[in-house]
Amino acid sequence: MKCPNCNVALIMADRNGIEIDYCPDCRGIWLDRGELDKIIDRSLQQPSAPQRDNYPHNERYHSDKQSHYKKKNGFLGDLFDF
């Protein structure tokens, strides 16, 4: 199948049981019928991130700590990692 945008052959990838076609040239992502619904359903099933409190934190303390922790991308970040 060719990309509708730039007419380059699409590359097929299987991510968590969902078949995704993407264009290596324009990086467009193309989904078949029902695949977007699967992505939405799976993203809703994942637990949400804890809410940040409004407590005034020491910015210097947090900027030092943030370099040690990597934020998880979540379901969509894992799905579209190419």
Secondary structure, 3 states (H helix, E strand, C coil): CECCCCCCECEEEEECCEEEEECCCCCCEEECCCHHHHHHHHHHHCCCCCCCCCCCCCHHHHHHHHCCCCCCCHHHHHHCCC
